[in-house]
Structure formats: C-alpha cells, structure tokens
Amino acid sequence: MSSTNQSPEKFRRYRARLKARGLRQIQLWVPDTTKPDFPALIEKQLRQVEESPDDRETLDFIDKVADWDGHGV
C-alpha cells in the first residue's frame, strides 16, 4: 500500500479490519541490505558465530533440520 495516494482514513479502516481479524500491528527494524558495508557486517557476524563454541550445538541443529529432502529431525 502506497501512502502517497491513500488517505489517513483509509489506512485507519484497513488497520481496523486487520485488528478485527485478530492481527496486531508491530514495527520491525531489519538490517539495511543496501548499505555498502552490509556484506562485510554479515561476514563478521558469521565468523563470530562459527568461532563461538557456545553456538556449535545450535549450528549443528540448524544444519540437521535444514535437510530439505525430508530426512531431517
């Protein structure tokens, strides 16, 4: 939905309909993948996770359940 062509009243009604369906609006912030330093940031974070002994069990679990042919956990 583009806010440039929509009235605030239309958005209010839209949000009311979603709320009536049992949904709740949240605000979610995610990394900006368009920033030039994004790839380096991801590589740094991956290295930190891979080097952490505390995360090894979690990574092994993810590898196991990511077996998409249906033979995972």
PDB file of N, CA, C, O and CB in Angstrom:
ATOM      1  N   MET A   1       0.831  -1.186   0.000  1.00  0.00           N
ATOM      2  CA  MET A   1       0.000   0.000   0.000  1.00  0.00           C
ATOM      3  C   MET A   1       0.868   1.239   0.000  1.00  0.00           C
ATOM      4  O   MET A   1       1.724   1.394   0.871  1.00  0.00           O
ATOM      5  CB  MET A   1      -0.941   0.004   1.200  1.00  0.00           C
ATOM      6  N   SER A   2       0.671   2.088  -0.922  1.00  0.00           N
ATOM      7  CA  SER A   2       1.447   3.318  -1.008  1.00  0.00           C
ATOM      8  C   SER A   2       0.754   4.426  -0.223  1.00  0.00           C
ATOM      9  O   SER A   2      -0.436   4.678  -0.408  1.00  0.00           O
ATOM     10  CB  SER A   2       1.644   3.738  -2.479  1.00  0.00           C
ATOM     11  N   SER A   3       1.502   5.080   0.646  1.00  0.00           N
ATOM     12  CA  SER A   3       0.904   6.135   1.453  1.00  0.00           C
ATOM     13  C   SER A   3       0.730   7.433   0.668  1.00  0.00           C
ATOM     14  O   SER A   3       0.069   8.356   1.143  1.00  0.00           O
ATOM     15  CB  SER A   3       1.751   6.389   2.680  1.00  0.00           C
ATOM     16  N   THR A   4       1.313   7.513  -0.522  1.00  0.00           N
ATOM     17  CA  THR A   4       1.222   8.754  -1.276  1.00  0.00           C
ATOM     18  C   THR A   4      -0.162   8.975  -1.868  1.00  0.00           C
ATOM     19  O   THR A   4      -0.572  10.121  -2.052  1.00  0.00           O
ATOM     20  CB  THR A   4       2.249   8.763  -2.372  1.00  0.00           C
ATOM     21  N   ASN A   5      -0.891   7.907  -2.171  1.00  0.00           N
ATOM     22  CA  ASN A   5      -2.200   8.033  -2.804  1.00  0.00           C
ATOM     23  C   ASN A   5      -3.355   7.684  -1.866  1.00  0.00           C
ATOM     24  O   ASN A   5      -4.514   7.706  -2.280  1.00  0.00           O
ATOM     25  CB  ASN A   5      -2.259   7.152  -4.022  1.00  0.00           C
ATOM     26  N   GLN A   6      -3.055   7.366  -0.625  1.00  0.00           N
ATOM     27  CA  GLN A   6      -4.076   6.884   0.295  1.00  0.00           C
ATOM     28  C   GLN A   6      -4.340   7.916   1.392  1.00  0.00           C
ATOM     29  O   GLN A   6      -3.426   8.593   1.862  1.00  0.00           O
ATOM     30  CB  GLN A   6      -3.652   5.540   0.913  1.00  0.00           C
ATOM     31  N   SER A   7      -5.588   8.017   1.780  1.00  0.00           N
ATOM     32  CA  SER A   7      -5.929   8.938   2.855  1.00  0.00           C
ATOM     33  C   SER A   7      -5.682   8.283   4.212  1.00  0.00           C
ATOM     34  O   SER A   7      -5.727   7.059   4.330  1.00  0.00           O
ATOM     35  CB  SER A   7      -7.395   9.389   2.735  1.00  0.00           C
ATOM     36  N   PRO A   8      -5.423   9.088   5.227  1.00  0.00           N
ATOM     37  CA  PRO A   8      -5.244   8.528   6.578  1.00  0.00           C
ATOM     38  C   PRO A   8      -6.477   7.736   7.028  1.00  0.00           C
ATOM     39  O   PRO A   8      -6.349   6.744   7.745  1.00  0.00           O
ATOM     40  CB  PRO A   8      -4.954   9.656   7.587  1.00  0.00           C
ATOM     41  N   GLU A   9      -7.644   8.165   6.617  1.00  0.00           N
ATOM     42  CA  GLU A   9      -8.873   7.459   6.992  1.00  0.00           C
ATOM     43  C   GLU A   9      -8.905   6.053   6.392  1.00  0.00           C
ATOM     44  O   GLU A   9      -9.332   5.102   7.047  1.00  0.00           O
ATOM     45  CB  GLU A   9     -10.108   8.255   6.536  1.00  0.00           C
ATOM     46  N   LYS A  10      -8.456   5.931   5.155  1.00  0.00           N
ATOM     47  CA  LYS A  10      -8.439   4.615   4.513  1.00  0.00           C
ATOM     48  C   LYS A  10      -7.478   3.679   5.257  1.00  0.00           C
ATOM     49  O   LYS A  10      -7.783   2.503   5.455  1.00  0.00           O
ATOM     50  CB  LYS A  10      -8.030   4.740   3.020  1.00  0.00           C
ATOM     51  N   PHE A  11      -6.325   4.202   5.664  1.00  0.00           N
ATOM     52  CA  PHE A  11      -5.385   3.398   6.443  1.00  0.00           C
ATOM     53  C   PHE A  11      -5.979   3.010   7.790  1.00  0.00           C
ATOM     54  O   PHE A  11      -5.797   1.881   8.244  1.00  0.00           O
ATOM     55  CB  PHE A  11      -4.075   4.158   6.647  1.00  0.00           C
ATOM     56  N   ARG A  12      -6.680   3.928   8.428  1.00  0.00           N
ATOM     57  CA  ARG A  12      -7.298   3.626   9.719  1.00  0.00           C
ATOM     58  C   ARG A  12      -8.291   2.484   9.561  1.00  0.00           C
ATOM     59  O   ARG A  12      -8.318   1.570  10.385  1.00  0.00           O
ATOM     60  CB  ARG A  12      -7.999   4.876  10.302  1.00  0.00           C
ATOM     61  N   ARG A  13      -9.108   2.525   8.511  1.00  0.00           N
ATOM     62  CA  ARG A  13     -10.082   1.451   8.276  1.00  0.00           C
ATOM     63  C   ARG A  13      -9.382   0.126   7.974  1.00  0.00           C
ATOM     64  O   ARG A  13      -9.804  -0.933   8.439  1.00  0.00           O
ATOM     65  CB  ARG A  13     -11.022   1.825   7.117  1.00  0.00           C
ATOM     66  N   TYR A  14      -8.327   0.200   7.203  1.00  0.00           N
ATOM     67  CA  TYR A  14      -7.560  -1.003   6.869  1.00  0.00           C
ATOM     68  C   TYR A  14      -6.988  -1.640   8.140  1.00  0.00           C
ATOM     69  O   TYR A  14      -7.105  -2.849   8.343  1.00  0.00           O
ATOM     70  CB  TYR A  14      -6.418  -0.662   5.876  1.00  0.00           C
ATOM     71  N   ARG A  15      -6.371  -0.819   8.990  1.00  0.00           N
ATOM     72  CA  ARG A  15      -5.824  -1.339  10.247  1.00  0.00           C
ATOM     73  C   ARG A  15      -6.927  -1.884  11.148  1.00  0.00           C
ATOM     74  O   ARG A  15      -6.717  -2.888  11.828  1.00  0.00           O
ATOM     75  CB  ARG A  15      -5.043  -0.243  10.983  1.00  0.00           C
ATOM     76  N   ALA A  16      -8.082  -1.255  11.168  1.00  0.00           N
ATOM     77  CA  ALA A  16      -9.207  -1.733  11.977  1.00  0.00           C
ATOM     78  C   ALA A  16      -9.671  -3.100  11.484  1.00  0.00           C
ATOM     79  O   ALA A  16      -9.990  -3.975  12.289  1.00  0.00           O
ATOM     80  CB  ALA A  16     -10.376  -0.723  11.937  1.00  0.00           C
ATOM     81  N   ARG A  17      -9.711  -3.290  10.163  1.00  0.00           N
ATOM     82  CA  ARG A  17     -10.117  -4.595   9.614  1.00  0.00           C
ATOM     83  C   ARG A  17      -9.122  -5.678  10.019  1.00  0.00           C
ATOM     84  O   ARG A  17      -9.514  -6.781  10.400  1.00  0.00           O
ATOM     85  CB  ARG A  17     -10.231  -4.529   8.070  1.00  0.00           C
ATOM     86  N   LEU A  18      -7.847  -5.361   9.936  1.00  0.00           N
ATOM     87  CA  LEU A  18      -6.838  -6.347  10.324  1.00  0.00           C
ATOM     88  C   LEU A  18      -6.935  -6.663  11.814  1.00  0.00           C
ATOM     89  O   LEU A  18      -6.834  -7.822  12.214  1.00  0.00           O
ATOM     90  CB  LEU A  18      -5.428  -5.838   9.980  1.00  0.00           C
ATOM     91  N   LYS A  19      -7.130  -5.639  12.627  1.00  0.00           N
ATOM     92  CA  LYS A  19      -7.274  -5.847  14.070  1.00  0.00           C
ATOM     93  C   LYS A  19      -8.484  -6.713  14.370  1.00  0.00           C
ATOM     94  O   LYS A  19      -8.431  -7.571  15.251  1.00  0.00           O
ATOM     95  CB  LYS A  19      -7.394  -4.504  14.802  1.00  0.00           C
ATOM     96  N   ALA A  20      -9.579  -6.497  13.641  1.00  0.00           N
ATOM     97  CA  ALA A  20     -10.792  -7.299  13.834  1.00  0.00           C
ATOM     98  C   ALA A  20     -10.545  -8.768  13.473  1.00  0.00           C
ATOM     99  O   ALA A  20     -11.227  -9.658  13.981  1.00  0.00           O
ATOM    100  CB  ALA A  20     -11.949  -6.734  12.987  1.00  0.00           C
ATOM    101  N   ARG A  21      -9.582  -9.014  12.607  1.00  0.00           N
ATOM    102  CA  ARG A  21      -9.233 -10.391  12.233  1.00  0.00           C
ATOM    103  C   ARG A  21      -8.269 -11.020  13.234  1.00  0.00           C
ATOM    104  O   ARG A  21      -7.814 -12.147  13.038  1.00  0.00           O
ATOM    105  CB  ARG A  21      -8.615 -10.419  10.834  1.00  0.00           C
ATOM    106  N   GLY A  22      -7.957 -10.293  14.304  1.00  0.00           N
ATOM    107  CA  GLY A  22      -7.089 -10.841  15.345  1.00  0.00           C
ATOM    108  C   GLY A  22      -5.616 -10.556  15.138  1.00  0.00           C
ATOM    109  O   GLY A  22      -4.764 -11.170  15.780  1.00  0.00           O
ATOM    110  N   LEU A  23      -5.312  -9.631  14.245  1.00  0.00           N
ATOM    111  CA  LEU A  23      -3.916  -9.290  13.997  1.00  0.00           C
ATOM    112  C   LEU A  23      -3.531  -8.053  14.793  1.00  0.00           C
ATOM    113  O   LEU A  23      -4.380  -7.237  15.154  1.00  0.00           O
ATOM    114  CB  LEU A  23      -3.666  -9.062  12.495  1.00  0.00           C
ATOM    115  N   ARG A  24      -2.242  -7.932  15.058  1.00  0.00           N
ATOM    116  CA  ARG A  24      -1.732  -6.791  15.805  1.00  0.00           C
ATOM    117  C   ARG A  24      -0.587  -6.183  15.017  1.00  0.00           C
ATOM    118  O   ARG A  24       0.275  -6.908  14.521  1.00  0.00           O
ATOM    119  CB  ARG A  24      -1.272  -7.203  17.235  1.00  0.00           C
ATOM    120  N   GLN A  25      -0.566  -4.874  14.896  1.00  0.00           N
ATOM    121  CA  GLN A  25       0.488  -4.187  14.160  1.00  0.00           C
ATOM    122  C   GLN A  25       1.737  -4.083  15.022  1.00  0.00           C
ATOM    123  O   GLN A  25       1.665  -3.733  16.200  1.00  0.00           O
ATOM    124  CB  GLN A  25       0.023  -2.788  13.712  1.00  0.00           C
ATOM    125  N   ILE A  26       2.882  -4.392  14.423  1.00  0.00           N
ATOM    126  CA  ILE A  26       4.157  -4.208  15.086  1.00  0.00           C
ATOM    127  C   ILE A  26       5.079  -3.433  14.149  1.00  0.00           C
ATOM    128  O   ILE A  26       4.828  -3.348  12.947  1.00  0.00           O
ATOM    129  CB  ILE A  26       4.783  -5.576  15.492  1.00  0.00           C
ATOM    130  N   GLN A  27       6.128  -2.880  14.700  1.00  0.00           N
ATOM    131  CA  GLN A  27       7.145  -2.227  13.892  1.00  0.00           C
ATOM    132  C   GLN A  27       8.387  -3.085  13.959  1.00  0.00           C
ATOM    133  O   GLN A  27       8.844  -3.438  15.046  1.00  0.00           O
ATOM    134  CB  GLN A  27       7.431  -0.767  14.377  1.00  0.00           C
ATOM    135  N   LEU A  28       8.935  -3.425  12.809  1.00  0.00           N
ATOM    136  CA  LEU A  28      10.076  -4.325  12.742  1.00  0.00           C
ATOM    137  C   LEU A  28      11.218  -3.633  12.014  1.00  0.00           C
ATOM    138  O   LEU A  28      11.058  -3.162  10.888  1.00  0.00           O
ATOM    139  CB  LEU A  28       9.697  -5.649  12.040  1.00  0.00           C
ATOM    140  N   TRP A  29      12.366  -3.578  12.665  1.00  0.00           N
ATOM    141  CA  TRP A  29      13.551  -2.988  12.049  1.00  0.00           C
ATOM    142  C   TRP A  29      14.459  -4.115  11.596  1.00  0.00           C
ATOM    143  O   TRP A  29      14.724  -5.051  12.351  1.00  0.00           O
ATOM    144  CB  TRP A  29      14.292  -2.030  13.034  1.00  0.00           C
ATOM    145  N   VAL A  30      14.931  -4.027  10.379  1.00  0.00           N
ATOM    146  CA  VAL A  30      15.820  -5.045   9.818  1.00  0.00           C
ATOM    147  C   VAL A  30      17.078  -4.365   9.284  1.00  0.00           C
ATOM    148  O   VAL A  30      17.067  -3.164   9.017  1.00  0.00           O
ATOM    149  CB  VAL A  30      15.106  -5.857   8.689  1.00  0.00           C
ATOM    150  N   PRO A  31      18.165  -5.131   9.128  1.00  0.00           N
ATOM    151  CA  PRO A  31      19.383  -4.531   8.582  1.00  0.00           C
ATOM    152  C   PRO A  31      19.130  -3.955   7.181  1.00  0.00           C
ATOM    153  O   PRO A  31      18.345  -4.496   6.402  1.00  0.00           O
ATOM    154  CB  PRO A  31      20.519  -5.576   8.533  1.00  0.00           C
ATOM    155  N   ASP A  32      19.807  -2.860   6.888  1.00  0.00           N
ATOM    156  CA  ASP A  32      19.690  -2.222   5.584  1.00  0.00           C
ATOM    157  C   ASP A  32      20.643  -2.921   4.622  1.00  0.00           C
ATOM    158  O   ASP A  32      21.847  -2.666   4.635  1.00  0.00           O
ATOM    159  CB  ASP A  32      19.997  -0.692   5.669  1.00  0.00           C
ATOM    160  N   THR A  33      20.100  -3.800   3.794  1.00  0.00           N
ATOM    161  CA  THR A  33      20.915  -4.593   2.875  1.00  0.00           C
ATOM    162  C   THR A  33      21.463  -3.767   1.717  1.00  0.00           C
ATOM    163  O   THR A  33      22.267  -4.268   0.932  1.00  0.00           O
ATOM    164  CB  THR A  33      20.104  -5.747   2.334  1.00  0.00           C
ATOM    165  N   THR A  34      21.044  -2.515   1.599  1.00  0.00           N
ATOM    166  CA  THR A  34      21.543  -1.665   0.513  1.00  0.00           C
ATOM    167  C   THR A  34      22.790  -0.892   0.911  1.00  0.00           C
ATOM    168  O   THR A  34      23.427  -0.267   0.063  1.00  0.00           O
ATOM    169  CB  THR A  34      20.465  -0.695   0.073  1.00  0.00           C
ATOM    170  N   LYS A  35      23.143  -0.926   2.177  1.00  0.00           N
ATOM    171  CA  LYS A  35      24.340  -0.196   2.619  1.00  0.00           C
ATOM    172  C   LYS A  35      25.597  -0.898   2.090  1.00  0.00           C
ATOM    173  O   LYS A  35      25.661  -2.127   2.061  1.00  0.00           O
ATOM    174  CB  LYS A  35      24.383  -0.093   4.180  1.00  0.00           C
ATOM    175  N   PRO A  36      26.577  -0.123   1.681  1.00  0.00           N
ATOM    176  CA  PRO A  36      27.807  -0.711   1.125  1.00  0.00           C
ATOM    177  C   PRO A  36      28.540  -1.640   2.098  1.00  0.00           C
ATOM    178  O   PRO A  36      29.193  -2.589   1.665  1.00  0.00           O
ATOM    179  CB  PRO A  36      28.744   0.391   0.698  1.00  0.00           C
ATOM    180  N   ASP A  37      28.441  -1.379   3.408  1.00  0.00           N
ATOM    181  CA  ASP A  37      29.162  -2.205   4.378  1.00  0.00           C
ATOM    182  C   ASP A  37      28.368  -3.427   4.830  1.00  0.00           C
ATOM    183  O   ASP A  37      28.835  -4.169   5.695  1.00  0.00           O
ATOM    184  CB  ASP A  37      29.528  -1.374   5.580  1.00  0.00           C
ATOM    185  N   PHE A  38      27.181  -3.656   4.269  1.00  0.00           N
ATOM    186  CA  PHE A  38      26.353  -4.787   4.697  1.00  0.00           C
ATOM    187  C   PHE A  38      27.060  -6.135   4.514  1.00  0.00           C
ATOM    188  O   PHE A  38      27.081  -6.926   5.457  1.00  0.00           O
ATOM    189  CB  PHE A  38      25.044  -4.788   3.923  1.00  0.00           C
ATOM    190  N   PRO A  39      27.642  -6.435   3.340  1.00  0.00           N
ATOM    191  CA  PRO A  39      28.308  -7.747   3.193  1.00  0.00           C
ATOM    192  C   PRO A  39      29.411  -7.977   4.222  1.00  0.00           C
ATOM    193  O   PRO A  39      29.550  -9.080   4.751  1.00  0.00           O
ATOM    194  CB  PRO A  39      28.896  -7.874   1.799  1.00  0.00           C
ATOM    195  N   ALA A  40      30.185  -6.947   4.503  1.00  0.00           N
ATOM    196  CA  ALA A  40      31.259  -7.100   5.496  1.00  0.00           C
ATOM    197  C   ALA A  40      30.682  -7.348   6.883  1.00  0.00           C
ATOM    198  O   ALA A  40      31.228  -8.143   7.648  1.00  0.00           O
ATOM    199  CB  ALA A  40      32.161  -5.850   5.516  1.00  0.00           C
ATOM    200  N   LEU A  41      29.595  -6.682   7.211  1.00  0.00           N
ATOM    201  CA  LEU A  41      28.948  -6.887   8.506  1.00  0.00           C
ATOM    202  C   LEU A  41      28.459  -8.331   8.653  1.00  0.00           C
ATOM    203  O   LEU A  41      28.634  -8.945   9.706  1.00  0.00           O
ATOM    204  CB  LEU A  41      27.773  -5.910   8.677  1.00  0.00           C
ATOM    205  N   ILE A  42      27.849  -8.867   7.598  1.00  0.00           N
ATOM    206  CA  ILE A  42      27.355 -10.247   7.641  1.00  0.00           C
ATOM    207  C   ILE A  42      28.516 -11.222   7.788  1.00  0.00           C
ATOM    208  O   ILE A  42      28.448 -12.156   8.587  1.00  0.00           O
ATOM    209  CB  ILE A  42      26.540 -10.575   6.371  1.00  0.00           C
ATOM    210  N   GLU A  43      29.577 -11.009   7.024  1.00  0.00           N
ATOM    211  CA  GLU A  43      30.747 -11.889   7.132  1.00  0.00           C
ATOM    212  C   GLU A  43      31.321 -11.871   8.547  1.00  0.00           C
ATOM    213  O   GLU A  43      31.694 -12.916   9.081  1.00  0.00           O
ATOM    214  CB  GLU A  43      31.828 -11.469   6.122  1.00  0.00           C
ATOM    215  N   LYS A  44      31.392 -10.701   9.146  1.00  0.00           N
ATOM    216  CA  LYS A  44      31.916 -10.579  10.513  1.00  0.00           C
ATOM    217  C   LYS A  44      31.028 -11.350  11.493  1.00  0.00           C
ATOM    218  O   LYS A  44      31.524 -12.077  12.353  1.00  0.00           O
ATOM    219  CB  LYS A  44      32.010  -9.087  10.934  1.00  0.00           C
ATOM    220  N   GLN A  45      29.717 -11.184  11.351  1.00  0.00           N
ATOM    221  CA  GLN A  45      28.800 -11.872  12.258  1.00  0.00           C
ATOM    222  C   GLN A  45      28.851 -13.386  12.061  1.00  0.00           C
ATOM    223  O   GLN A  45      28.786 -14.138  13.033  1.00  0.00           O
ATOM    224  CB  GLN A  45      27.373 -11.366  12.052  1.00  0.00           C
ATOM    225  N   LEU A  46      28.966 -13.833  10.824  1.00  0.00           N
ATOM    226  CA  LEU A  46      29.078 -15.276  10.569  1.00  0.00           C
ATOM    227  C   LEU A  46      30.345 -15.847  11.179  1.00  0.00           C
ATOM    228  O   LEU A  46      30.323 -16.929  11.766  1.00  0.00           O
ATOM    229  CB  LEU A  46      29.055 -15.559   9.067  1.00  0.00           C
ATOM    230  N   ARG A  47      31.453 -15.123  11.044  1.00  0.00           N
ATOM    231  CA  ARG A  47      32.706 -15.574  11.664  1.00  0.00           C
ATOM    232  C   ARG A  47      32.558 -15.692  13.171  1.00  0.00           C
ATOM    233  O   ARG A  47      33.020 -16.662  13.773  1.00  0.00           O
ATOM    234  CB  ARG A  47      33.852 -14.613  11.327  1.00  0.00           C
ATOM    235  N   GLN A  48      31.912 -14.705  13.779  1.00  0.00           N
ATOM    236  CA  GLN A  48      31.726 -14.731  15.235  1.00  0.00           C
ATOM    237  C   GLN A  48      30.905 -15.945  15.662  1.00  0.00           C
ATOM    238  O   GLN A  48      31.226 -16.595  16.657  1.00  0.00           O
ATOM    239  CB  GLN A  48      31.040 -13.438  15.713  1.00  0.00           C
ATOM    240  N   VAL A  49      29.867 -16.246  14.924  1.00  0.00           N
ATOM    241  CA  VAL A  49      29.026 -17.394  15.265  1.00  0.00           C
ATOM    242  C   VAL A  49      29.801 -18.689  15.061  1.00  0.00           C
ATOM    243  O   VAL A  49      29.776 -19.575  15.916  1.00  0.00           O
ATOM    244  CB  VAL A  49      27.736 -17.400  14.415  1.00  0.00           C
ATOM    245  N   GLU A  50      30.492 -18.798  13.923  1.00  0.00           N
ATOM    246  CA  GLU A  50      31.236 -20.029  13.635  1.00  0.00           C
ATOM    247  C   GLU A  50      32.361 -20.274  14.623  1.00  0.00           C
ATOM    248  O   GLU A  50      32.693 -21.426  14.901  1.00  0.00           O
ATOM    249  CB  GLU A  50      31.800 -19.979  12.235  1.00  0.00           C
ATOM    250  N   GLU A  51      32.956 -19.215  15.160  1.00  0.00           N
ATOM    251  CA  GLU A  51      34.071 -19.347  16.091  1.00  0.00           C
ATOM    252  C   GLU A  51      33.625 -19.539  17.538  1.00  0.00           C
ATOM    253  O   GLU A  51      34.447 -19.843  18.403  1.00  0.00           O
ATOM    254  CB  GLU A  51      34.954 -18.136  15.996  1.00  0.00           C
ATOM    255  N   SER A  52      32.354 -19.367  17.806  1.00  0.00           N
ATOM    256  CA  SER A  52      31.865 -19.462  19.172  1.00  0.00           C
ATOM    257  C   SER A  52      31.538 -20.917  19.524  1.00  0.00           C
ATOM    258  O   SER A  52      30.681 -21.532  18.889  1.00  0.00           O
ATOM    259  CB  SER A  52      30.625 -18.570  19.360  1.00  0.00           C
ATOM    260  N   PRO A  53      32.221 -21.467  20.535  1.00  0.00           N
ATOM    261  CA  PRO A  53      31.908 -22.849  20.928  1.00  0.00           C
ATOM    262  C   PRO A  53      30.471 -22.985  21.458  1.00  0.00           C
ATOM    263  O   PRO A  53      29.868 -24.055  21.372  1.00  0.00           O
ATOM    264  CB  PRO A  53      32.902 -23.326  21.997  1.00  0.00           C
ATOM    265  N   ASP A  54      29.942 -21.901  22.000  1.00  0.00           N
ATOM    266  CA  ASP A  54      28.579 -21.944  22.532  1.00  0.00           C
ATOM    267  C   ASP A  54      27.536 -22.102  21.421  1.00  0.00           C
ATOM    268  O   ASP A  54      26.440 -22.609  21.659  1.00  0.00           O
ATOM    269  CB  ASP A  54      28.292 -20.677  23.336  1.00  0.00           C
ATOM    270  N   ASP A  55      27.881 -21.670  20.221  1.00  0.00           N
ATOM    271  CA  ASP A  55      26.927 -21.714  19.115  1.00  0.00           C
ATOM    272  C   ASP A  55      27.033 -22.977  18.266  1.00  0.00           C
ATOM    273  O   ASP A  55      26.203 -23.193  17.382  1.00  0.00           O
ATOM    274  CB  ASP A  55      27.121 -20.515  18.241  1.00  0.00           C
ATOM    275  N   ARG A  56      28.039 -23.814  18.517  1.00  0.00           N
ATOM    276  CA  ARG A  56      28.258 -25.008  17.690  1.00  0.00           C
ATOM    277  C   ARG A  56      27.043 -25.932  17.724  1.00  0.00           C
ATOM    278  O   ARG A  56      26.617 -26.424  16.679  1.00  0.00           O
ATOM    279  CB  ARG A  56      29.509 -25.768  18.164  1.00  0.00           C
ATOM    280  N   GLU A  57      26.480 -26.175  18.904  1.00  0.00           N
ATOM    281  CA  GLU A  57      25.318 -27.059  19.021  1.00  0.00           C
ATOM    282  C   GLU A  57      24.132 -26.498  18.241  1.00  0.00           C
ATOM    283  O   GLU A  57      23.411 -27.241  17.575  1.00  0.00           O
ATOM    284  CB  GLU A  57      24.936 -27.256  20.501  1.00  0.00           C
ATOM    285  N   THR A  58      23.936 -25.195  18.325  1.00  0.00           N
ATOM    286  CA  THR A  58      22.838 -24.560  17.596  1.00  0.00           C
ATOM    287  C   THR A  58      23.047 -24.688  16.093  1.00  0.00           C
ATOM    288  O   THR A  58      22.111 -25.017  15.365  1.00  0.00           O
ATOM    289  CB  THR A  58      22.711 -23.080  17.990  1.00  0.00           C
ATOM    290  N   LEU A  59      24.270 -24.431  15.619  1.00  0.00           N
ATOM    291  CA  LEU A  59      24.558 -24.552  14.187  1.00  0.00           C
ATOM    292  C   LEU A  59      24.366 -25.984  13.697  1.00  0.00           C
ATOM    293  O   LEU A  59      23.840 -26.202  12.605  1.00  0.00           O
ATOM    294  CB  LEU A  59      25.986 -24.090  13.894  1.00  0.00           C
ATOM    295  N   ASP A  60      24.788 -26.957  14.498  1.00  0.00           N
ATOM    296  CA  ASP A  60      24.584 -28.359  14.125  1.00  0.00           C
ATOM    297  C   ASP A  60      23.097 -28.684  14.011  1.00  0.00           C
ATOM    298  O   ASP A  60      22.680 -29.390  13.093  1.00  0.00           O
ATOM    299  CB  ASP A  60      25.250 -29.290  15.151  1.00  0.00           C
ATOM    300  N   PHE A  61      22.304 -28.169  14.942  1.00  0.00           N
ATOM    301  CA  PHE A  61      20.857 -28.390  14.897  1.00  0.00           C
ATOM    302  C   PHE A  61      20.260 -27.770  13.635  1.00  0.00           C
ATOM    303  O   PHE A  61      19.452 -28.400  12.952  1.00  0.00           O
ATOM    304  CB  PHE A  61      20.178 -27.802  16.155  1.00  0.00           C
ATOM    305  N   ILE A  62      20.655 -26.544  13.330  1.00  0.00           N
ATOM    306  CA  ILE A  62      20.135 -25.874  12.125  1.00  0.00           C
ATOM    307  C   ILE A  62      20.503 -26.672  10.881  1.00  0.00           C
ATOM    308  O   ILE A  62      19.671 -26.859   9.994  1.00  0.00           O
ATOM    309  CB  ILE A  62      20.688 -24.426  12.015  1.00  0.00           C
ATOM    310  N   ASP A  63      21.745 -27.144  10.813  1.00  0.00           N
ATOM    311  CA  ASP A  63      22.156 -27.963   9.670  1.00  0.00           C
ATOM    312  C   ASP A  63      21.292 -29.212   9.548  1.00  0.00           C
ATOM    313  O   ASP A  63      20.924 -29.619   8.446  1.00  0.00           O
ATOM    314  CB  ASP A  63      23.630 -28.357   9.799  1.00  0.00           C
ATOM    315  N   LYS A  64      20.975 -29.809  10.677  1.00  0.00           N
ATOM    316  CA  LYS A  64      20.195 -31.048  10.655  1.00  0.00           C
ATOM    317  C   LYS A  64      18.750 -30.797  10.207  1.00  0.00           C
ATOM    318  O   LYS A  64      18.228 -31.543   9.379  1.00  0.00           O
ATOM    319  CB  LYS A  64      20.206 -31.702  12.041  1.00  0.00           C
ATOM    320  N   VAL A  65      18.109 -29.772  10.736  1.00  0.00           N
ATOM    321  CA  VAL A  65      16.711 -29.523  10.390  1.00  0.00           C
ATOM    322  C   VAL A  65      16.564 -28.870   9.022  1.00  0.00           C
ATOM    323  O   VAL A  65      15.465 -28.852   8.466  1.00  0.00           O
ATOM    324  CB  VAL A  65      16.063 -28.650  11.445  1.00  0.00           C
ATOM    325  N   ALA A  66      17.635 -28.339   8.474  1.00  0.00           N
ATOM    326  CA  ALA A  66      17.583 -27.719   7.149  1.00  0.00           C
ATOM    327  C   ALA A  66      17.722 -28.761   6.044  1.00  0.00           C
ATOM    328  O   ALA A  66      17.894 -28.407   4.878  1.00  0.00           O
ATOM    329  CB  ALA A  66      18.681 -26.663   7.012  1.00  0.00           C
ATOM    330  N   ASP A  67      17.650 -30.027   6.397  1.00  0.00           N
ATOM    331  CA  ASP A  67      17.714 -31.107   5.417  1.00  0.00           C
ATOM    332  C   ASP A  67      16.376 -31.157   4.695  1.00  0.00           C
ATOM    333  O   ASP A  67      15.434 -31.793   5.169  1.00  0.00           O
ATOM    334  CB  ASP A  67      18.049 -32.484   6.093  1.00  0.00           C
ATOM    335  N   TRP A  68      16.292 -30.485   3.546  1.00  0.00           N
ATOM    336  CA  TRP A  68      15.017 -30.263   2.861  1.00  0.00           C
ATOM    337  C   TRP A  68      14.461 -31.495   2.169  1.00  0.00           C
ATOM    338  O   TRP A  68      13.337 -31.441   1.670  1.00  0.00           O
ATOM    339  CB  TRP A  68      15.175 -29.180   1.861  1.00  0.00           C
ATOM    340  N   ASP A  69      15.188 -32.597   2.114  1.00  0.00           N
ATOM    341  CA  ASP A  69      14.633 -33.768   1.446  1.00  0.00           C
ATOM    342  C   ASP A  69      13.725 -34.601   2.354  1.00  0.00           C
ATOM    343  O   ASP A  69      13.280 -35.685   1.979  1.00  0.00           O
ATOM    344  CB  ASP A  69      15.753 -34.630   0.926  1.00  0.00           C
ATOM    345  N   GLY A  70      13.458 -34.076   3.554  1.00  0.00           N
ATOM    346  CA  GLY A  70      12.507 -34.732   4.443  1.00  0.00           C
ATOM    347  C   GLY A  70      13.117 -35.740   5.388  1.00  0.00           C
ATOM    348  O   GLY A  70      12.388 -36.431   6.100  1.00  0.00           O
ATOM    349  N   HIS A  71      14.434 -35.842   5.415  1.00  0.00           N
ATOM    350  CA  HIS A  71      15.081 -36.830   6.285  1.00  0.00           C
ATOM    351  C   HIS A  71      15.749 -36.210   7.487  1.00  0.00           C
ATOM    352  O   HIS A  71      16.590 -36.844   8.124  1.00  0.00           O
ATOM    353  CB  HIS A  71      16.093 -37.612   5.511  1.00  0.00           C
ATOM    354  N   GLY A  72      15.385 -34.962   7.813  1.00  0.00           N
ATOM    355  CA  GLY A  72      15.960 -34.280   8.972  1.00  0.00           C
ATOM    356  C   GLY A  72      15.307 -34.744  10.245  1.00  0.00           C
ATOM    357  O   GLY A  72      14.823 -35.873  10.326  1.00  0.00           O
ATOM    358  N   VAL A  73      15.289 -33.883  11.239  1.00  0.00           N
ATOM    359  CA  VAL A  73      14.742 -34.188  12.569  1.00  0.00           C
ATOM    360  C   VAL A  73      13.303 -34.629  12.476  1.00  0.00           C
ATOM    361  O   VAL A  73      12.681 -34.925  13.497  1.00  0.00           O
ATOM    362  CB  VAL A  73      14.851 -32.979  13.489  1.00  0.00           C
TER     363      VAL A  73
END
